[in-house]
Amino acid sequence: EDALKISTEDSSTLLSMGIKTLGKFGKYCPVNFFYKRDLSLPQTQINKQFPVIYGDQIFYCMDEKYADEFVSNPRKYLQFSPPINITNVLPQVIVVGLPKSGKSSFTKKLAEKLGAVRLTFGRILKWALATLGPHSSDNVKTAHPLYTQIETILREGFEIPDNIYFSLLQMILETQQCQTRGWVLEAFPFTLEQAMGMTEDLRIIPSHVFSLEISEEEVYSRLQKDRKVRVGKKQKNTLSSESDTENEEYDNKTKDAHTENGNPLLPLHNSDAIMKIRLESQLQHHFALKKYFQEKYGNLVTLDGTKSKWYLYSHAEKLVRKNIYQGMLYYMNIGQGKAASVSFQRLTVEEISDKLSHCEYYCPVSLLKGELFFSESTHEYKDLISFFDSPNITISSARGSSNSITSPPLLHYAAEYKGKIYFTKGENELNEFLSNPELYVHQKLPQHLPRIHNATSPKLPNLEFGGYCPVTFKHGHTKKNPNFEHLIKGNNEHIVEYQGKYFAFTNKEQLSQFMSTPHKYSNLTLPSKLPPSPKPLSIESLPLLGYVEQTVSSIIIDAIKEVTRIRPKYTYNNSIQSATKIMTISFRTPNPNYNEQLPEIQAKTLD
């Protein structure tokens, strides 16, 4: 059987239609593997490949020379197999966003560029009805039990429940097309409960969750443009033929049946009233959904939905392809017993803890150099992660229940070797570890290690060094400059325990320095003279002007600035009412005791 060179566009079309499937080398070059026994491919060339058809499969070559060699004798280069099934590393993407944010066109184009299957709720439902419906078997028409349930629900006019949709999603992801091409899922999950069911129960964890961000004003603006486009198309398509006239008469009858005295009985699907309901419903879940994926899996990517669609497509494609490349490299190296970067993986704290090495979160490369470097990737989130008791971050769902999740450490500079995960200081240290892991894996931690104190503990420990930050004092106080401007009280949210003593620090940077070299700061001596303790002055004791200045003056000034900047004029409101409305929104935005979702919504409204 002959092999044939084809274009990249034709290969994507054949794969997307399911006519051909990827070969066992995925998008890696079989000729390069034949000569070098290496699947690694320069990342700059990942989009410059040359596809070849052989049988029912498509293989990708690095350059035209290798493609010609493969065409001349494909069996020669297919006699060997890659060390692992690299086709398992495929696009697995979710796209979410507000109405009119461009999810459908973005999902369609991204799936085309990646050669992946585009999945929507409607497509999955149509697939289920076509696949699971009645079929002849021994002259008896039988149907899948799910088909009967779906048909009954649809006939009664109800929504498809989550448990049935999860079953359909699991079934379609197990089809050959999704297993060989990957998938891009649009507008699902919609709620936090659906996200948790998808990731925790079904173990479907996407590599990326792209969130297209637009403001509410942009939503209504795009809605208005869509109306104008539809009206323009309707005016352009002049009804001339007899069949068109009949269609017009039918439309008029339908319109009359749904109107009374020329006014619609119900709001139209593209009306502002319906859009307001949709927005209110989606905003309840959108922020919690994004927070869940970001803090549990770190796979959220927010995109500015107002930017060029071509920029959005290409940027998202680059991120997904980079993840695919890193995944293939990981499985190839692990299959050969080498160390591999785990930056592409989406691991939770529990999964990391199961694989954590004896070095914990300390860099083994730094240990060999006599340094004690605590990986900053473990506390890049708002709450620091303790080795022994990670703080829980609570997200309230729409039902009012609380679901506790834990922020995972970032894995940018982490590597896996022989089933264990090692954290390194940075990119240089990571490369050193990957090149010769055996040199570093046998390093032992010191007997006494600094530990981050659990910030959620109700009891505050007795602080050493008078509660002052030892790092700030060490770097700022000298004999030639014996002033006290660097003698600063530490923050109770940044406390570390070392050798049974507790130290407080002004910020995360100072804490990180202490974690790296605690011996430099743990035995400092306070000066004999200390600055006087500040005595707080009661605001209530101030005169009226002082009280207003210290409490609400800045907020009022900011609100007035917003009014002068925006100069609002709402429909059906005069200038005073419009300005008052903007000032009300400005007052609510910085309020820390307000609903955690609304400040972000109000800020977008002001923008």
N, C-alpha and C positions, 0 to 999 in steps of 0.2 A: 504494500500500500504506500502510495506516494505522499510526501509531505508538501505543503504549500504555504508560501509566505503571504500574509495578509496585512492590511493596515490596522492600526490601533483602534480606529473607529469601528471597523468591521468585527474585530474581536470582541469589543464591548457589546455590540449589537447581538452577536451570536450567543454570548454568555447571558445577556439580559433576557433573551427570548427562550433560553433553556435548550437551544439547539445543540450547543457544544458545552463541555464542562472543562474546568481547569485540570491540567495534568498534575501528576504527583509532585512536581516541583513548585507548584503554585506559580508565582510570578518571578521565580528565581531561575537563573540560566542553567539548564542541564549540561551545556557544553563547558561552561566555566567549572561546574562541579566535576566533570569528567577529567579535566586537566589538573585542577588545583585541589580537588576534594574540599572545596570551600564554597559555601553558599553566600558568604558576605558580599554585599554589593554597595558601592559608594552611594550614599544617600542622594547625591546630586544627580545620579543617573536613574533614580527609581522611576521617573516618568518617561525615560528615553529607552524603551524596550521594544523589541521587534518580535511580534507574535507570529507563530507558525501553527498551522492546522496539521494534525496527524491523527487520523482515525476520527474518533468522536471527541478528541480532546485538543486543547490549545496550550501550547508551551511558549514561554517568553524567553528571548535571547538578549544578551547584553548589547550586542552591536550587530551590524549587518554581516560582518565576516562570520561570526558565530552562527547567525541565522542560515547563511549559505551552507556551512558545514553540517548543520543539523538537517537541512533539507536533503543533502546528498546521502546521508546515512543515519536516519533517526534511530534505528535499533542499536547502533553503536553507543549512542549517548544515553539511551534509556535502560541499558543493561544493569546500571547501578541505581540504587534507591537512596533518597536523602535519609539522614539519620533519624528523622522524625516525620510525622505527618504534618507538614507545615501548613497544609490547607486549613487547619483548624484556626489559624490566625487570620480572621476575616473581619470586615467592617461590621460593627455592632453599635448602631447609633440611634439616639432618640432626639427628636426635635420638638421643642415646646415653645409656647409664646402666647401672647394675647391675640384676640381676633384681629384680623387684618394685618398681622405682623409679617405675613409672607411665608408662613410655614409650608403651604402646599407647593408653591413654586420652588422654594429652597430645597425641600425634601426630594422633589422630582429631579431637579438638576443634580443634586449631590449623589443620588442613587445612580443616575446615568454616568457621572464622572467616575464613580467607584465601581461600576458594573455590579452593583448590589440590587437586591430586591426591595422595591418600595412597598411599605406596608402602611395601610390606613385602616380605620375601623370598618369603613365601607368595603374595602377590598377584601379584608379578612372575612367579613360576613358573606360576601358574594362567593368567595372561594369555598366557604363551609357549605353553603346551600348547593353549590354545583358539585362538590366532592362527596359530601355526606348524604346527599339525597337518595331517593329510591333507585335501585338498580336491579336488573334481572339476575336472579340466581336460582337455577333449577326451576325456571318459569314462575318464580315467586318474587314479587317486588319487595325488597327489604331496604330499610333506611337506618342510618346510625341513630342511636338514642338521642344524641345531641340535636340532630336535625329536627326530630319531632318536637323537642322542647323549644327550639328556636322558632319554628313555624307557629307553634301555639302562642308564644309570647308576642310575636310580630302581629299575628291576626287580632290579638286582644288589645294591641296598641300600647304595650308596655315597653320599657327599656330592657336591653339585654343585661342581666345581672353580671357582676364582676366574676363570679366563679365560672360561669359559662364562657365569658370572654377570655379568661385565663386559660381555660382548656383549649379553646380555639387557637390562642396565641402560641401555646406550647406545641400544638399539633402542626401549625404551619411553619414554625421555626425548625421542626424536625424533617421537613421536606427536603428533597435533594437540592432544589434551587437555593434555599436559604443556607443549607449546609455547605454548598460549594461556592456561593457568591457573597454571602453575608447579607445584612439587612439594614434598612433605614426606616425606623418607625416614627410615624407622625402623630403628634398630639395625644400621646398616651405614654405614661399614666397621666391622669387628670387630677387626681387627689393624692394626698399623702398615704392614705390607706392602700390605694392601688399601687403606689410606688413600693411600699413595704412588702405587699403581697408578691409583687413581681420579682423583687431582689432577694427577699429572705425566704419565701416559700418556694418559688419556682427557680431561684438561683439564676435568674436572667439579669446579668449586670452589664450594662453597656459600657463601651470604652469611652464614649463621649456623650454628654447630654448638652446639646446646643440650645440655648435660650435666646430667641430673637426679641430684643428689648425695644419697645416703642412706648411713647407716652399716650395717655388717654386722648389728648388733643389730636395726636397723629392718627389714632384709630378713627375718630369721627371725620377727620380730614380725608382719609383714604376712603371711608364709606361714602362721603359726598362725591368724590371723584368717580367712584364706581357707578353711582347713580347717573352722573353726567355721561359716562361712557355708554351705559346701556340705553339712555335716551337717544344719544347720538346714533347708535347702531340701529335703533328702532326707526328713527327718521330717515336714515340712509336707505334701509331696506323697504322701498316703496312697494306697497301691495298692488300688484297689477294682474296677476293670473287669477283664474277662477278659483283654484284651490286655495290661493292666499286669501281671497275674499271670504271663503268659507271659514278659514282659520280665524280671520278677524272677527267674523260674526260669532264664532264660538267663544273667542276671548272676551267679547263684549258681554255675552250671556253669562259667562263665568264671573266677570267683574260685577255685573248687576246682582248676581246671586249672593255676592259677598259684601255688598254695599247697601246702604240705606240713605236715600236722599243725596246720593253722590259721595257720602262719607263712608270709609271702611268700617265694617263692624268690628274687626280686629286689626291690630297694628300689622303692617307688612313686615316680612322677614328681614328686610334691609332698612327698617326704620330706626330712628334714634332711640325710640322707646324699647324696642327689642334688643338693640345693641347695649343699652344701659343695663338691662337685666343680665345679659351675657357677661358683661364686664364685671358686674358686682359678684356674680357667681364664681367667675374664674379668679378674680383677685383674692378671694377667700383662700384659695388653694395654691396660687402661683408661687408666692414667696416661701411658704412652708415646703413646697416641692423642691424649689431650687436649693434651699438651705439643707434639706435632707441629702440630696446627691452630693453637694459640695462638702459637707462636713462628715459624711459617712464614707464616701468613696473618692472624693476629690476629683470627680470627672465632669463637673459643670464648666461649660465654656459660654460666657455671655457675649453676644454679638450685638452691635449697634444696628438695629433693623432699619435705620434711616440711611445707612451707607449704601454704596453701589452694590447691586445684587451680584455683579461679577466679582467684586472684592469678597463678598461673603462666601460665594461658592468656592473660589480658589483658596481662601484662607482655611475654610473648613476641610477642604480636600487635603491640603498640606498637613494639617494636624492629624487627620485619620491615617494618611499614608505613612507619616512618621511613626505613628503608633504601631501600624502593621509591620513596618520594617524592624522596629525595636522588638516586637514580639517574635518575629521569625528568628532574629539574631539570638534572642534569649533561649528559645527552644533548641536551636542548633547547638549553642554552647553547652547548655545543660545536658543535651543528648551525648555530647562528646566528653562530659565530665569536667568541663571548664567552669569558671566563675562567669556570671552574667548579670548585667544590670536589670533591676526589677522596676525601673521607672515607669514602664507602661502598665503595670499591674494595678488593679483596683482592690486593695486589701483593706479589711477592717482591722481595728485594734486587736480583736481576738485572734484573727488569722495571723497577724504579725507576731503576737505573743507566742503562738504555737511554734513559729519558726525562728524566733529570736535567738541569736547566738549568745555564748557566754560573755561576750563583750557588751551585751545589752545595747544601749544607744551611744556607746563611746567608739570613737574611730580607732580601729586596730593599727592603721598606718601611723597615726600620731603616737600611739602607745609605744611602737618600736622606736620612735624618735625621742622618747622620754617625755612626751606631752600627754596631758589628759584632756582630750577634746570631747566635749559633749555635743552631739549632733544637734544643730539648731533646728533641723527639720522637724524635730519632735515637739517644738513649742512655737510654731508659726501661727497657730490659731489663737483665738482670743483667750481660751483657757489653756493653761499649760498642762501637759500630760505627765502624771506621776508614774514612776515605774510600778509601784505597788498598788495604786488606787487611782485609776484614770477618772477625771471628773465627768459627770454626765451632763449633757446638754439636752434640755427638754424642749420638745416641739409640740405644741397643742394642735391637734387635728381639728377638722371641721366639726366633728361630733362632740368635741370637748374633752376627749380622752387624751391622756399624756403618753407619748411614746419616747422612751429614753434612747438616745443614740450617743455614740462616743466618737469624737474627732480622731481620725487616724493620722499617724505621722506621715508627712510627705516622704516620697520615696525617690526624690530626684537623684540623690547621691547614695543610694543603697544598692547592695549586690547580694546575690544568692550564690552559695557555694556548698555543695554536698548537703543540700536541704536546709541550710541555715542562712539567715539574713544578717548582713553586716552593714552598719551605717558608717559612712565616711564623712570627712570634714568638707570636702568640696570636689570639684571635677578632677583636679590633679590627683588627689588622694584616691579617688575612685578608679582612675586609670591605672595607678600604681597597683592597687589591689587586684584589678582584673588581670593585669599582666603576670602577676606571680602571687596568687592567693596563699600558697603554702608558707610563704615568708611571714605572713601576718596573722594567720588564724590561730597560732599557738600562743599569742600574747596573752598575758594574764592581767587582770585588773588589780589595782592596789587594794589592800585590805579595807581601808576606809574610803568610802566614796561619798561625794555630796549628793543629797537627794532633795528633789523639789518637794516642798511642803504642800500638802493638799489644801488649796485655797478655800475649799468648801467646809473645812473643819470649823466647828463653832467656837472652839477654844483657841485663843491666840497664845503661842508659846512665849516664854521669857526670851527676849532678844539680846544677843551679845553686842558688844561695842556700843552700848547705849541706844540701840535701835538705829544708829547712823549707818549709812552705806559705806562699807569698808573699801569698795573699789573706787568710788568717787574720791574718798579721802586719800587713798594711796596715790592716785595719779595727780592730785591737785595740791596736796599739802607737802611743802618742803621746808628745810631749815631756813633757806633764804627768803621764803615766802610763807611765813607762819600765820597766814590769815585763816579765817574760818568760813570763807565762802564755799569751800568744797566739803564742809562738814554738814551733810544734808541727811535729814531723816529718811529712812527707807520706806518703801510702800509695802503695806501689809499683804498685798496680793502677790508680791515677789519675795518669798521667803525660802531659804534653803537650809537643810539640816546637814551638818558636817561634824563628825566626831562628837556627837551628842550635843552640839551647840547649834543655835539658830541665828541666822543672819538675814537681815532685810536689805533690799536693794531698791534703788530709785526707779529702774526700768528693766526691761528684758535684756538690753545690751549689757548692762552691768552684771546682771545675773549670769549671762552666758560667759563672761570673762571669769567670774568666780568658779563656775562649773568646770572650766578648762584648767585653771591653775589655782585650786583652793588654798594650797600651802602658802601662796604669796600674801593672802589677805586674812587668814584665820587667826594670826597671832599679833595683830596690830594693837598698839596701845593708844588709848585716848589721851589727848592733851589734858594737862592739869586744869586749864581754864576752858570752859565750854560756853558757847553762846547762850544767852538767856532764852528760856523757853517762851515761845510766843503765847500771849494771853489773848484768846479769842474775844472779840468785842461783840456783844449782843446787838443784832440788827434792830431788834425792837426798841432798843434804847436810843437810836439815832433820831434826829429831828425829821420832819416830814420829807423835806427835799432830799436829805441824805438817805432816808429809807427807800424812796422811789428810785434814786440813783443806783443804789446797791442791789435792788431786786429786779425791777421790770424795765428800767430805762433802756437797756441795750436791746431788749426784745421789741419794745415799741419803736425804737429807731430803725431796727432792721425791717420791721413791718412797713413803716413809712417809706423806706428805700424801695421795697418791692413794689409798692403802689406806684411810686414815681417812675420806676423802671418799666413796669408792665402797662400802666395807664389803662386799666381794664374797662371793658364795656360789655357786660353780659346782656343777652337777649331778654327783653321784658324787664330790665332793671335800669334805673337811672345811674348817674355817675357815683352818687354817694353810696347807693346800695352795692354797686359793683366794687368800689374801693373797700367798703366794710367787709365784703365777702373775702377779698384777697387778704386783708389784715387778719381775719379769723383763721384762714388757712396758715398764714405765717406764724400765728401764735401757737398753733397745734404742732407744727413741724418739729421744733426742738424739744418738745415736752418728753422727758425720759419715762414718765409714768403713763404715757398714752399707749394705746394698742401698738404692739411692736411692728405691725405691718403698715399702719397708716402713715407714720412719718415719711416713709419712703414714697408712698403714694402721693402725699401732699407735696413733697419736694419735687416730684416729677410734674405735678400740676403747675407749680410755680415756674418751672423751666419751660 
